[in-house]
Amino acid sequence: MTYPKLLLLIYLGESFLLFHYSVATEIETIMARTSPVYAMLSNVHFLNSTKCTKELMNLRDAIDRRTLWSLKVIDSSGEPKPGFFYGNNYWFGSRSQCEDTNNRNPFIFLEKEMINNSRYRHVEDEFPPYEFKYFVAYFRHNSTLQYHIRLPNDDLVILGMCLPATCSKDQLFILLEKVFRNRSLTVGDLYSADFKLLEVKDLIDDHRWLLSGTFISIMILLILTCLLMLMGTIYDVLIYQRRLKRHAKLLKSYENTHSTQTIDIRRIHEDPVDKSITLKFQSYIGRIFLTFSVYSNTKIIFNTKLNKDSISVIHGLRFLSMLWIIMVHTVFYMRDYADNKAMAWRKSEGFAVQVVSNSTLSVDTFFFLGGFLVVYLYLKSEQGKNKHRPFNYVVKANNFFLGFLKRFVRLTPPYMFAMGIFEINSMWYSYTSQFYMIERPFEVCPKYWWRNILYIQNFFGRETMCMSWSWYLANDMQFFVISTFLLTLSSMYFNVAVILLALLFITSTIVTGYVSYIYDYVPTMDQQYHLLDVLYDPPWTRIGPYIVGMITGYIVIKLNNELRWKKKIIVLFWILGSTCNVLVLFGLWERRISSISTAFYVALGRTVWGIGLAWLLIACVTNHGGIANKILSFKGWIPLSRLTYSAYLLNPIIINSVYLHSETPVHVDFLPNVS
């Protein structure tokens, strides 16, 4: 090779190296400005010399050399995502990819496909020399460019980081805080944002929650319940059912042999085995065991036969309303995990979407049914009694408190059990989920559980409410106490009870409208969320449909299943009742009404909804329901309606668990969310 050619090759080689170096430097500069994790690696020298420091420096060097395992690691870490203006503060990266980086088991692909998938087939290039772990960092931004929709923590950013497992949360906190203090990231300049670091979490479950008193108590109750279910089922199948069959045979024998009537009756009453069954079919302890029997309870739940006093349409209303509630809970709790919250607000303005936006009316259906059943069952039980005998005030008071006690004992145990499950569930996710939990029952419930057991949590703010959806249970219990008191009073002083009920209705209507007006409330979605404590949870704003239900129960009893009206009047009332429901459901379309108009709507809307339901129920009971009666009276709804209380207690726990367990945020989109 001649000397000039050698000089030319040396010159070209140096030029290529200089070009390659300048390109590499430019890429590293860009990464340091766009990737929070790479920016952290640029500040490693601020840490003391530890194993973590050495591994971070090694990672930085491997990334600069484009080693495959390091590219997997940096690719698993989060960085600013599109959609910031509409609320995308989730810079997650890929948790599963980060954790799988340590997995040396090959993918189950064809060998030739594995070769084509990567040009790196050496173990030292494909797999990291040390273990990596997924961390998350929580920090706030102060950018005014993002649409703030007045939700809790809508300025909170969550960053996913795939970094060496030897690094502690404190070390990473120092590095990331240094990045924010130096304003190293382009996103801060682009969106005029400063970042304030709150916490770095490693998503490792230390199992301390297993030693909590709540977990131990729940496990003891769960084991005890399972044992009682086992014992109850064995007692039911092997003892009680056999005694029932034996008793039935004796009665059948008596019916078939009239000539031996005295002998058979004596056999039934003198048989020591069947004596208790003849009286009550089982002993006191036996009744307790039967309460936990899987066999008998399953039969009761799936039994579609109703007694003559039952109203079948109630089961359809209850089940379909519960489906509606589950739908609204799915959307309501999505707000904590959606990456386009502002767009969700915009989508809620559509006409058809009012079924979702105003789906809180489903709860008013339950209030209406609650008021109806309290009055209907009370008046049914009073029928046939001597109304002219003198009142015994002590007996009336005892009946009132006994009714409350029975309801309390029936509803509270599963309620408290669900509360314990929710607390344990949230405690586990507080360690393992990358999302920041807005509702923190593992902190709130141990402090304020007593409010729930007293059913008074709706008088306090949601920040201190254990189980945010339990506001309904408190309202329902309070309404039950009020209605039972008025019913007891009505049996002695009917006119006084009616006047008190009317005053209660008028007062609640005026107070609700006044509260709406003084808060200058307009029914935009952000205002609805912001004023839940003021206009949604308190009993004085929700008792309207309950009172309508009480009046409806009284009317149904007085009608005695008969309504002899002309067909034209029946059609007119169907039109009026349907109009009530349609106007309330779709009346807020586009939500551009004045605060005065809103006050009237808030004061009367839920009551008008109850009036529409009242006509539906009256029409169905009096055989004027048509196809609506056939749909709501479908026997398949009966077993499902019996499960609505448990469904109400548990569905928000399941919904939140699904969201918290996810690796990605939710993107609000109509068809995927509906499906």
WODA-V257057 format. One record per pair of residues at least 6 apart in sequence whose C-alpha atoms are under 7 Angstrom apart, sorted by the first residue. I is the first residue (numbers start at 1). J is the second residue. Records with the same first field share a line. If there is no record, write none. Layout:
BEGIN
I=J  J
END
This chain:
BEGIN
31=38
32=38  39
33=39  184  185  186
34=79  185  186
35=79
36=79
37=77  161
39=179
40=175  176  179
41=56  57  60
43=175
44=53  57
47=53
51=166
52=164  166  167
55=164
59=70
62=70
63=70  71
67=125
68=125  126
69=125  126  127  128
73=98  162
74=162
76=93  94  95  97  98  162
77=92  93  94  160  161  162
78=91  92  93  159  160  161
79=91
80=91
81=88  91
84=146
85=145  146  147
86=146  147  340  341  342  343
87=146  147  339  340  341  342
88=339  340
89=156  157  158  339
90=157  158  159  339
91=158  159  160
92=158  159  160
93=160
95=134  663
98=133  134  162
99=133  134
101=127
102=127  128  131  132
104=127
120=126
131=164  165
132=162  163  164  165
133=162  163  164  165
134=160  161  162  163  202
135=160  161  162  200  201  202  203
136=158  159  160  161  200  201  202  434
137=158  159  160  199  200  201
138=156  157  158  159  197  198  199  200
139=156  157  158  195  196  197  198
140=155  156  157  195  196  197
141=155  156  193  194  195  196
142=193  194
143=191  192  193
145=191
147=342
148=154
149=342  526
150=526  530
152=438
169=200  201  202
173=200
177=197
180=195
188=194
203=431  432  433
204=431  432
205=431  432
209=427
214=420
215=424
218=420
228=289  292
229=292  293  294
231=289
232=289  290  292  293
233=293  294  295
236=290  293
243=274
247=274
250=268
254=261  264
268=274
269=275  278
276=282  283
301=639  642
302=639
303=639
304=635  638  639
312=633
313=629  632  633
315=637  638  641
316=632  633  637
317=632
318=366  641
319=637  640  641  644
321=362  365
322=644
324=359  362
325=362  363
326=651
328=356  359
329=652
330=655
333=656
335=341
337=659  665  666
338=665  666  667  668
339=665  666  667
340=667  668
344=668
345=525
348=354  357
349=589  590
351=589
354=585  586  589
355=585
358=585
364=545  606
365=610
367=476  545  546
368=545  546  548  549  610
369=549
370=546
371=546  547  549  550
372=549  550  552  553
373=553
375=550  553  554
376=553  554  557
396=488
400=484  485
404=481
415=649
418=649  650
419=467
422=653
423=441  442  445
426=441  442
427=442
429=660
433=660  661
435=660
441=466
444=464  465  466
445=466
448=464  466
449=466
451=457
455=474  477
456=474
457=465  471  474
458=471  474  537  538
459=538
461=533
462=468  533
471=537
475=539
486=497
489=497
490=497
505=544
508=540  541
509=603  604
510=603
512=540  541  602  603
513=599  600  602  603
514=599
516=599
517=595  596  599
520=595
521=527  595  598
522=593  594  595  598
523=591  598
524=591
535=541
544=606  607
545=606  607  610
548=607  610  611
549=614
552=614
556=618
561=621  622
562=622
563=622
577=611  612  615
578=612
580=608  609  612
581=609  612
584=605  609
619=625
620=629
END
